[in-house]
Amino acid sequence: MLGAIFAILSAASFALNNAALRRGVVSGTPIQAMAVTVPLGVVCLLPLAFLSGELVRLPQFPKSAVAWMAAVGVVHFVVGRYCNFRANAVAGVNLTAPVVQLQVLVTMAMAVIVLHEPCTTLQMIGGALIVAGSLITQQAPARVRPSAAGPTDPVVPPFVPRYVAGYLFASLAAIAYGSTPVMARFALEHTGPATGILGGLIAYSAATAVVSLALLSAPVRRNVLALTRDNARWFAGSGVLVAAAQGFFFAAVAVAPVMLVMPLLQFSLAFRMLFSTWLNPHHEVVGPLVLAGVVISVAGALMVSIDTALIVDALAIPEPFARVLLWRV
């Protein structure tokens, strides 16, 4: 039960992080968000690594693992996060989140090709549902929740999503996010959950170094220095929330099987829609098609992440159909 609670808290924190970030990039920029959120990861994880005793184990951490986690930091926290921020800025979380969720398919494909892990028929069906869910959201009209402002309140201009740019950056984010779990697997295989904190600190440190190098560019510096206090608060909140989400995730896998934790994390997609519509009602596309796409994507993600044998046994599927669903690539 405790592991399930931690997993749900992690999913909710990830979703609230996305909603807070979206609020910041309404008037801020993805580069400003990167400059705030990436270093905050180091600030949040460094005390945890020290208190857990993992920091003193850094000299014993294999060099190959350091290299892999540094690569994870650059790919996930720099490339993936920037693309996700850009997608949120130009198209909103509700439209782009199901596309970003395609990271599950990227991870599944790389696990089969690179790690030679099996993939069942049911998991492939789940992958198809994730794709279908993302395609359904793309059919949603460019319409947002009407404003409840009074006659004397300022008029909020309607949000018009840029579909092509939004889906392009969301797809790139899915590729980046989906490839890093396999890279982290190479680095952290045969280690304990607490080692993940040290690995996360290495990844965030590498990403912070890249962001710092980018600040040597005068245009990038001017962009960051134009950050307003209001946007800084939203970006800082986003950075703390994503660090908390990762902390809840590590706590969940420390006390519960990954097979339980990973399916529950897929509910972050539903939480994203709830929080983003609540915090950003005038900057998100809402409607039945978006809701249907989210529900279908969540169902597909659960089919991919839950052990197929458990689903077959729980639903008491007849033997001929069970054999088909359990067939593995």
Secondary structure, 3 states (H helix, E strand, C coil): CHHHHHHHHHHHHHHHHHHHHHHHHCCCCHHHHHHHHHHHHHHHHHHHHHHCCCHHHHHHCCHHHHHHHHHHHHHHHHHHHHHHHHHHHHHCHHHHHHHHCCHHHHHHHHHHHCCCCCCEHHHHHHHHHHHHHHHHHCCCCCCCCCCCCCCCCCCCCCCCCCHHHHHHHHHHHHHHHHHHHHHHHHHHCCCCCCHHHHHHHHHHHHHHHHHHHHCCCHHHHHHHHCCCHHHHHHHHHHHHHHHHHHHHHHHHHHHCCHHHHHHHHCCHHHHHHHHHHHHCCCCCCCCHHHHHHHHHHHHHHHHHHCCHHHHHHHHCCCHHHHHHHHCEC
